[in-house]
């Protein structure tokens, strides 16, 4: 009777929030979640192993101290919705909802329920129970074959609203797709380290060497970044991307306004042409019809495209008209035998 009175008193109070929840020792009843007690924790909107209509999935996490039941709760993409069946979720546990509950069809994902709507590159996902919004998160882009994953250190209803606390998964759950359905997410790289990360337009890909002469491509390709920010920026956690593959996250590299950072395949100066490399990437650069982006916290900071290249000559942006991309012009010196370019130095004007 005493417990019933407590529940009646709680029911008369204002709606609960994650930081306001009080749970009583010995209270065994399984209840619906309240606002902030269950959060969206991971989203796969673009699988590659199987089609979207069977392979999309998302994961929710119980971040409260109370076992809850998801039965009758509604998930929605803002336009369409699906109702979840009964499912008990203990504190700290995860649950996956997929387009198909068949592991054979959905890419090997263990899911307790299915949803019927699609997930897109730009979208929103919400969970509501008893006509109350429990959690909602939105995203603005996706990466083929990679789930969008919330950093486990940020697993709460406030932090999962910030895109900076999400990253694309790097651990595979099947032969081609990355994610962690049903298990703890991997930690996201620390963007900006202890400093300020670059924002949109604060880095420029100013020069690349896609086809070094004499030296091996696997050793001597490189990419030059120039800071266009007003203050010092830290490249920690940023990556290079060729549209299909991302590099490993950069270490902490402070770059001053107008200064350069060099990203290469190896820090070995004997094999890379005598260059001082600040961070590394593994995928090859195309000699022609290539594209490259630098991203920080999944935000595209800058992109460069090139149509062709000449062996032993870098491809560069014009310093006056950055939209113009050309092969390093006549008069640019060799930085090492048989290779022409200006790594970590200002570019010459395109001719």
N, C-alpha and C positions, 0 to 999 in steps of 0.2 A: 504494500500500500504506500509506504514511504517513497519507493521508487516511482510509483505512478504520480504522486504529488510533485515530485521533482520534475518529471517529464512535462506535467501540465504547466508548471511554472516556467520552464524553459520555452515551451510553446507560446507563451504569452509575450516573450521578449522580442526584440527586433531581430531581423534575419541574421544568422550567424556568419562570421567570416573566419578564414583559416586561422588567423591569429587569436580569435575569440573562443575557439572550441574548448569545451571542458568535458572530459570523459571520466566516469566514475569507476573505480576499481570494483570488479565483480559484476559489471553490467554486461550481460551476454547477448542482449538483443541485437539482431542484425538489422541495420537501418539503411535507408537510402542516404547517399552522400548529401552534404550541405555544401554551400559555396566554398570553393577552394580546397575541399578535402580530397578530391580526385582531379587530376590534371592530365591534359594531353601531353604525352612524353616523347612520342616519335611518330613520324609520318612518312610513308612510302607512297609517293604520288606518281612515280614513273619507273616501274620495274622493267628490266630488260630480259629476264629469263623467261617470263610468260607475259601474256597480254594484260593490259591494264584492267580489263573487266573481270579478271580472276586474280591478278597479282597485287593489286593495291591493298594497303593495310595501314592501320594506325594502332598505336599502343597508348593505354591510359595507365596511370600509376596512382595507387592509394597512398597519399602523403599524410594521412591522418593517423591517429592512434586507435581508431575504431574499425572493426570489421564492417564492411558495408556490402549492400546488395545492389547490383546494377539493373535488376529486373524492372522493366517498364520505363527505364531512362531512355532518352531520345538523343541520338547523334544526328548532326545536320551539317550540310555544307552551305547553309544560308538559303538554298533554294529547295532542297529535298531533304528528307529525313528518314531514318530507320529506327525502330524500337528494339531495344536490347532484351534478350531473355534473362531469366533469373541467373545470377552468377555472383557467388560470394567471393569477396576480395579482401584478404587480410591486410593489416597495416604493412606498408612497404612493398606489397606485391604488385605485379604487373598483369595486365590483361590485354590481349590482342583481338582486334576486330578486323576482319578481312572481307574482300569481295567474295571470296569462296572459302569455306571451311575445309575443303579437300586439300590436304598437303600435296597430293599428286598434281593437282591443277594449279595451286597458288604459289608454287615455288618453294615448298617445304616449310610453310609457316603454320605453327600451331595456333589456331584461333578458336575462341569460344563462341563467336557469333559472326554473322555476315551482315554487311550493309549494302545497299542497292545503288547508291549514287556514286558518281565519279569524283576523283580528286584531280585538280588541275595544277598547272605551273604556278598560278597565282590563286590563292584560295583562302578559305576560312573553315575552321572545324570547331564545332561546339558540342558540349554535353549538357543536357538539361534533365532534371528529375523533379517530378511533382510541380511542373511549371515554373521551376526556379533554375536560372542559369548556374551551372556548377563550374564550368571552365570554358574558355574560348581562346583559340590562338589563330593567328593569320600568318601567311608567308607570301613572299613576292617572287620567288624563283624556285627552280628545282634542278637536280642534276641526275641525268639518266643512270639508273642502276644504283643510286645511293639514297638512303633514307635521310630525312632531315631529323636530326637527333638533338635532344635537349641535354646540355651538360648536366651530369648527375649532381654536381655541386650547386646547381641552380634549379633543383626540382621542387618548385613551389609555384603557386598560382600567380604570384606577382612577377617573378623572373622569367616565366615562360611566355610573357607578353613581349619581351625584348628580343628582337631578332639576333642581337649580338651574343645571346646565350645559346644559340643553336648552331650546329655545324653539320656538314655532310659526313655520313659514316664512312669509315675506311676498312672495317672488318667484315669479311664476307659471311653471309648466312646460307648461300647456295653457290653454285659454280661461278656466277657472274655478278650477283647483286650484293651490295654491302648494306648492313644494318644489324640490329640486335633485337629482333622481335622476341619478347618474352624474357629477356635477360637485361641486366644492367647496362646502360649506355656507356660507351667509352667517353673519356674526358675530352672536351673540345680543346684545341690549341689555344694558348693564351694570346689573344690578339693585342698587340701593342706592348707586351711585356709589362715593364714598369713605367713605360712612357705613353705617349699619345699615338694611337694608330692612325694611318693615313685615311682620310676621307675621300669621297668621290672627287676626282680631278686633281688630287694632291700628289699623284705620282704619274710620270709619263714614261712609257717604253720608248726610249730615244734611239736605241741602236741594237742590232742583233747580228750575230755571225752564224748564219745557217749552213755555210759550206766552207769550212776552213781548208786551206791548201796544205799539203805535206802532212800536217798533223791529222790525227784521227778525229772524225766527227764526235765519237763517243767521249773524247777527252776535251776537245777544243771549241765546241760550240758554246756561245755565251749570249747573255741578254743584259743590256744596260738599262737601269732605272734612274730617273732624275726626279728629285723632289721639287715640286712646284708649290709646296706649302709655305705658310708664313713663319712657321716655327719648326723645331725639331720633331721628327716623326720616327717611331720605332716600328720596324717591319716584322716584329715577332708575330708568328701565326699566319702571315700572309702567304700566298701561293701563286705560282704561275700555272696557267691552264691553257691547253691547246684546243679546248672545246670538248674533248673526250676524256682527258686525263689531267689530274691535278698533281703538281709536285708535292713533295713533303713540305710541311709547314716550315717557314723560314725561322731561324733563331733570332734572338734579339739583335737588331742592327739599327743603330741610331743614324739617321741621315739628316743632315742640316739643309736649310733652304738653298736650292740651287746646286746641291752636291749630288754625287752619284753613288749607286750601289751596283755591284756586278754579280750576276747569277750565272753559274757555270756548271759543268758536269763534274769537275773535280777541282780540289784545291791544290793538287800537285802541279807546281809551276813548271816542272820539267816537261810534262806532257800537255799542259794546257796553253803553252805559248808565253809563259812568264807572267801570267795574270794573278792578281790578288782577288780571290773569289770570296764574296761575303756570304753566299748561300748557294745551295745546289738544287738541280732538278735532274730527272732521269730520262724523260721522254725525248725523242729526237725532234729536231726542227726540220720542217720541210724546206727543200730548196726552192720550191715554187708553190704559188697558191696557198700560202700559209697564213695562219691566224694565231694570235697569242694574246692572252689577257693576264693582267695582274689583279688578284682579288684579295680582299681583307675582310674577314668575317662574312664571307659569301657575297660581299658587295664588290661589284666590278669597278675597279678604280680607273683602269685604262685598257684599251685594246689597240693592237696594231695589225694590219694586214699587208702582205706583200705578194706581188705577182710573180717575181722571178728574182734570182740572185746570180752572182758571178763567183766562181771558186776563188777563195782567197780575199774577197772584198766584202766588207760588212754591208748591211742594209740599214739605212738611217732615216730619221726624220730631219726635215729641213729646220734649222734653228729659228728661222724667221716665220716660216709658214708650216707649222707642225703637221697639217693635214697632208703635206707632200712627203712621200716616202720614195727614196731613191737609193741606188747603189752608191757607195762611198765614191765621191768624184775624184777626178784627176788632181793630184797634188796632196792628197791625204797620205801621210807617211805609213810605213810598215810599223806595226807594234811588235812584230816578231817576223822572222824570215818568211817571206812569201805571203804574208797576211797583212792586209791594209785595213785600218780602222782607227777609231779614237776611243777605246774603252776607258771610262772614267774621265773623259775630257770632252770639251765642247765639240760639236759636230761642225764640219765645214758646210757652207751653203751648197745645196744641190745645184747642178748645172743644167 
